[in-house]
Amino acid sequence: MTATRTIAGVAVLLAAMATSRSARADLANNELIHEHVDAVTRNVDRASLDPVATRALMADRLTLSLGVLAPGYGSYVLDRKVFGSLRPAAVVCDWILGGFVPAGLGVAALAGGGALSPSTRSILGFTALGLYGATRIGVLVVGNLHISEYNHEVELRLGVAPAAGGELAPALVASESW
């Protein structure tokens, strides 16, 4: 009975995420990023823009990428900079699946003591590590794609030359013919 309620709760949560405005914006070519960049650059005077002010408008890839190692914090900072607000996808995928669930599994594995067999504790511990690692990789890749889109949009709006080194994150290799 409890498993059925849990599955139903997850299904309702995923349905709410899929129908939210920000989920549709992500599926429709990053509309939410474009709207946020429009709002950020609306009152910027291009003629008086110096390199320091331009860098302040850009999303710093290194700082934001290192932040994703901490569930919750990294996605909060990244979403505030790139989207202007926190998205439901960040809360569910990063905070819950990447933070609370692995932490709960890890606590259960460590605190299980005599109530759990050693093999069950190992399964819980490795599942916690795997879930944490998988969500960190996912958040890092998706976050870097969002950072690239945000920085590209800022460069377009301000009419500045793109940063040297390309638009993709250093760890991502892709063909421009896609």
N, C-alpha and C positions, 0 to 999 in steps of 0.2 A: 504494500500500500504506500509506504513512504517513497519507494523508488518511482512509483507511478506519479506521485505528486511532484517529485523532483524533476522528472522528465517533462511533465506538463508545465512546470514553472520555467524550465529552460526554454521550452518551445514558445511560451508566451513572451519571454524576454527577447528571444531571437526575432520573433515577429515584430515586436515593438521597435527593435533596432532597425530591422529591414524597412519599416515604413516611416522611420523618422526622416526629417528634412535633411539632416546631415548625411544619412546613409544614401539617400537619393542623390545628394550632391556629389558624393564620392564616386558613385556609379556613373554619373553624368559629367565626366571629364573635369573633376575637381572644381565644380562651380563655387563651392564654399570658400576655397582658397582664393579664387578670382574676386569674389565679392569682398573678402577681407582685404586683399591688396588694393582694391578700388577705394575702400574706406580709409586705409592707411595712407595712400598716396594722393588722396583727393585734394588736400590743402597744402601739398608740398610745392614750393616754388622751385622749378627745375633750374632756373637761371642762377639762383644763389646757393645751390646744393654743392657742398664740398665733399671730398672723399670720406671724411669722418662721419658726416651725417648719412651718407649713402651706406657705409658699413653698418651703421646703427639700424637702418631699415632692413638690412639683409638678415637672414637666419644663419647663425654661426653653426656650421655643420658639426664641428668637433665637439663643441659644448653640448649641443642638443643630442648628439649621438652617444656621448658618454653618459648622459643623464638617463638614457633608456635602460641602463643596467639596474637601476633601482625602480622596481614596479611602482606605478602610481606617480612618482615624482617626475620621471622622464616624460611620460605621455602627457602629464599636465602642462609642463613647461613647453613641450613641443606643440601641443594643440593650441595653447594660448598665443604662441608666437605665429604659427602658420595659419591657424583657422580663426583666431580671435576668441575662441571659446572652447570648452571641453566637449568633445563628442561622445555620444553613448558607446560607440565602438571602442573608444579608448578605455572607458570604464569597464566594459565587459571583458574585452580581450586582454587588456593589460592589468588592470587592478584586480579583477576577479580571477581569470584564468592564469595570469602570470604572477599574481601576488598572494591573494588569500588562499586559493586552493593548494598551491605548492607549500605554503607555510603550514596550512592545516595538516597536509599529508606528512610533512617533515616533523611536526610536533607529535603526531600520532606515532610515527616510526621511532622517535627518540623516547617518548614518554610511555610507550606501550608496555615496557617492563615485562612482567611475567604474564600479563593478560594476552599478549600476542606472541606467536611463535617467531623464531628468528627469521624464517623465510618470509613471513608476512611483513615483518618489520623491514626486511631488505626490499621487498616489492614496493612498499609504501615510500621508502627513502629514495629508491631509484626512479620511481614514478614522479616524485616531487622534483628531483633534479632534472629529469627529462622534460617535464612540463615547463619548468622555469627556463631551461635552455632553449626549448622550442619557441616559447613566447618571446624571449629576448631576441632571437634571430629574426622572428617575424616582425617585431616592432622596429628593430633596427633597419631592416630592408624597406618596409613600408614607410617608416619615418623618413628615411633618406630620400625616397621617391617624392614624398610630400615636400621636403626641404628643397629639392631640386625644382619642383614645380613652383613653389613660392618664390624662390630667388629668381627664377626665369621670368615670372610675372612682374616682379618688382623692377627687374632690369628693363623689361618692355615698357612699363608705365613711365619710368624715369628717363628712358632713352639713353641709358648708360651701356657701355660695352660689356659683354659677358665676361665673367671672371675667367682667367687663364686656367687651362686644365680640363675643360669640358664641363658638361652639366651633370654627369652621373657621379655617384659616390665612388670613391676609389675601389671599394670592394665589389662593385657591380660592373659586369662586363656585358655589353649589349651591342647589337648591330644597329646602326642608324637606318638600315633599310626596313626595319619592322614597320 
